[in-house]
């Protein structure tokens, strides 16, 4: 009969091998899924208006898609199965479709994962950031003002300086992304001259 008992050296060697395999698996599991671009990862995860803090949001969201059903701008999309705990939860990519702050998604949410908001000024989805290298009003190559014109909180979230150069006021910015969607700059490497960023991180 074959002896399947391990010597102490064999046991330690196999245990070390399992540990290395588990470490490799953990690293792969924590890595962002392939469909996420490096730029999207850097910008953070943008949830619809009224979203609770990420841990509680994930616990409450039942992936019912009611928020997307009432979104008239089709801004709300759903994370694919490769995104781990965030699978099928709602998020936005403003440069493709921005939120118009209608706030219908919060009213439609049955679990409170998205809180109902009384006014657009209450939304805090992220913060618009101006790249002054790309903005034509800032770098002197033109005069624009598209972001200011489209902003639903103009005069508070965005103000203008000389040549219509935009300045974002973090304390008032809702992070809706309408400014990003309207931006006339389409740099092939860096994208729009104004982009919304979020402190929420993509969790694979």
C-alpha positions as CSV (number, residue, x, y, z in Angstrom):
1,X,0.0,0.0,0.0
2,X,1.3,3.4,-0.9
3,X,2.2,5.7,2.0
4,X,0.5,9.1,1.7
5,X,2.0,10.5,4.9
6,X,4.1,13.7,4.4
7,X,7.4,14.4,6.0
8,X,7.7,17.7,7.9
9,X,9.7,19.2,5.0
10,X,7.2,18.2,2.4
11,X,4.3,19.5,4.5
12,X,6.0,22.9,4.9
13,X,6.9,23.1,1.2
14,X,3.3,22.3,0.2
15,X,1.9,24.8,2.7
16,X,4.2,27.5,1.4
17,X,3.0,26.7,-2.1
18,X,-0.6,27.0,-1.1
19,X,0.1,30.3,0.6
20,X,1.7,31.7,-2.5
21,X,-1.2,30.5,-4.7
22,X,-3.7,32.2,-2.3
23,X,-1.7,35.4,-2.3
24,X,-1.7,35.4,-6.1
25,X,-5.5,34.7,-6.2
26,X,-6.1,37.6,-3.7
27,X,-4.0,40.0,-5.8
28,X,-6.0,39.0,-8.9
29,X,-9.3,39.3,-7.1
30,X,-8.4,42.8,-5.9
31,X,-7.3,43.9,-9.3
32,X,-9.8,46.1,-11.3
33,X,-11.6,44.2,-14.0
34,X,-10.2,44.4,-17.5
35,X,-13.1,46.5,-18.9
36,X,-12.2,49.4,-16.6
37,X,-9.9,51.8,-18.3
38,X,-7.0,53.3,-16.2
39,X,-8.6,56.7,-16.6
40,X,-12.0,55.5,-15.2
41,X,-10.2,54.0,-12.3
42,X,-8.3,57.2,-11.5
43,X,-11.5,59.2,-11.7
44,X,-13.3,57.1,-9.1
45,X,-16.7,55.5,-9.0
46,X,-19.6,57.9,-9.6
47,X,-22.9,56.8,-8.1
48,X,-26.3,58.4,-8.8
49,X,-27.4,61.4,-6.7
50,X,-28.4,60.6,-3.1
51,X,-26.3,57.5,-2.9
52,X,-25.4,56.4,0.7
53,X,-21.8,55.8,1.7
54,X,-20.3,52.9,-0.3
55,X,-20.5,50.1,2.3
56,X,-24.2,50.9,3.2
57,X,-25.1,51.5,-0.4
58,X,-23.8,48.1,-1.4
59,X,-25.7,46.5,1.5
60,X,-29.0,48.2,0.6
61,X,-29.0,48.2,-3.2
62,X,-31.0,45.2,-4.4
63,X,-30.1,45.7,-8.1
64,X,-33.7,46.3,-9.1
65,X,-32.8,48.8,-11.8
66,X,-35.7,51.1,-11.0
67,X,-33.3,54.1,-10.9
68,X,-32.3,53.4,-14.5
69,X,-35.9,53.0,-15.6
70,X,-36.8,56.5,-14.5
71,X,-33.6,58.1,-15.8
72,X,-34.6,60.1,-18.9
73,X,-31.1,60.9,-20.0
74,X,-30.1,57.2,-19.8
75,X,-27.1,58.2,-17.7
76,X,-27.4,55.3,-15.3
77,X,-25.7,52.1,-16.3
78,X,-25.0,48.9,-14.4
79,X,-21.7,47.3,-13.4
80,X,-21.1,43.9,-15.1
81,X,-20.5,40.6,-13.3
82,X,-16.8,41.0,-13.3
83,X,-17.0,43.8,-10.7
84,X,-17.3,41.7,-7.6
85,X,-19.4,43.2,-4.8
86,X,-20.5,46.1,-7.0
87,X,-22.0,43.7,-9.7
88,X,-25.2,45.2,-11.3
89,X,-25.1,48.3,-9.1
90,X,-25.7,51.7,-10.8
91,X,-22.9,54.1,-11.8
92,X,-22.4,56.9,-14.3
93,X,-19.8,58.0,-16.9
94,X,-20.6,61.7,-17.5
95,X,-18.6,62.2,-20.6
96,X,-20.9,59.7,-22.3
97,X,-24.2,60.7,-20.6
98,X,-24.4,63.1,-17.7
99,X,-27.0,63.4,-14.9
100,X,-29.5,66.2,-15.3
101,X,-30.3,66.2,-11.6
102,X,-34.0,65.4,-12.0
103,X,-33.7,63.4,-8.8
104,X,-36.2,60.8,-9.9
105,X,-33.8,58.0,-9.1
106,X,-33.9,58.7,-5.4
107,X,-37.6,58.8,-5.3
108,X,-37.8,55.5,-7.2
109,X,-35.3,53.6,-5.0
110,X,-37.3,51.1,-2.8
111,X,-34.6,50.5,-0.2
112,X,-33.1,54.0,0.5
113,X,-29.7,53.1,-1.1
114,X,-30.4,56.3,-3.1
115,X,-31.8,58.9,-0.7
116,X,-34.6,61.1,-2.0
117,X,-33.3,64.6,-2.4
118,X,-35.3,67.8,-2.2
119,X,-33.2,69.9,-4.5
120,X,-30.3,69.5,-7.0
121,X,-28.1,71.5,-4.7
122,X,-28.2,68.6,-2.2
123,X,-26.5,66.2,-4.6
124,X,-22.9,65.3,-4.0
125,X,-21.9,62.8,-6.6
126,X,-18.4,64.0,-7.2
127,X,-16.5,67.2,-8.0
128,X,-15.7,68.7,-11.4
129,X,-12.0,69.5,-11.9
130,X,-10.8,71.9,-14.6
131,X,-7.6,71.0,-16.5
132,X,-6.3,74.5,-17.2
133,X,-3.8,73.1,-19.7
134,X,-6.7,72.0,-21.9
135,X,-9.4,74.6,-21.2
136,X,-9.3,77.1,-24.1
137,X,-10.5,79.9,-21.8
138,X,-7.6,79.2,-19.4
139,X,-4.8,78.6,-21.8
140,X,-5.7,81.6,-24.0
141,X,-6.4,79.7,-27.2
142,X,-10.1,80.6,-27.2
143,X,-13.2,81.8,-25.3
144,X,-15.7,79.2,-24.3
145,X,-18.0,79.1,-21.3
146,X,-20.0,75.9,-22.2
147,X,-19.5,74.4,-18.8
148,X,-20.8,77.5,-17.0
149,X,-23.8,77.8,-19.4
150,X,-24.9,74.2,-18.9
151,X,-24.3,74.0,-15.1
152,X,-27.6,73.8,-13.2
153,X,-25.9,75.5,-10.2
154,X,-24.1,78.2,-12.2
155,X,-22.9,81.1,-10.1
156,X,-22.4,78.7,-7.2
157,X,-20.8,75.5,-8.4
158,X,-19.1,77.3,-11.3
159,X,-18.2,80.9,-11.8
160,X,-16.3,82.6,-14.6
161,X,-13.2,84.8,-14.7
162,X,-11.6,86.6,-17.6
163,X,-12.2,85.1,-21.1
164,X,-15.0,83.0,-19.4
165,X,-12.4,80.9,-17.6
166,X,-14.3,78.5,-15.3
167,X,-13.6,78.1,-11.6
168,X,-15.2,75.2,-9.7
169,X,-16.4,75.7,-6.1
170,X,-16.1,72.3,-4.4
171,X,-18.5,73.1,-1.6
172,X,-21.4,73.6,-4.2
173,X,-20.5,71.2,-7.0
174,X,-23.1,68.4,-7.3
175,X,-20.8,66.3,-9.6
176,X,-23.6,65.8,-12.2
177,X,-21.1,65.9,-15.1
178,X,-23.2,68.1,-17.4
179,X,-20.2,70.4,-17.7
180,X,-18.0,67.5,-18.8
181,X,-20.6,66.3,-21.3
182,X,-20.8,69.9,-22.8
183,X,-17.1,70.6,-22.9
184,X,-15.8,71.4,-26.4
185,X,-12.4,69.9,-25.8
186,X,-11.9,66.4,-27.0
187,X,-8.2,65.7,-26.4
188,X,-7.3,62.2,-27.6
189,X,-5.1,61.5,-24.6
190,X,-6.7,63.5,-21.7
191,X,-10.3,63.8,-22.8
192,X,-12.4,66.8,-21.7
193,X,-10.9,69.9,-20.1
194,X,-13.3,69.5,-17.2
195,X,-14.0,66.1,-15.6
196,X,-15.9,64.9,-12.6
197,X,-13.9,62.9,-10.0
198,X,-15.2,60.9,-7.1
199,X,-13.7,59.7,-3.8
200,X,-15.4,56.4,-4.2
201,X,-13.1,53.7,-5.4
202,X,-13.8,50.9,-7.8
203,X,-14.0,47.6,-5.8
204,X,-13.4,44.5,-7.8
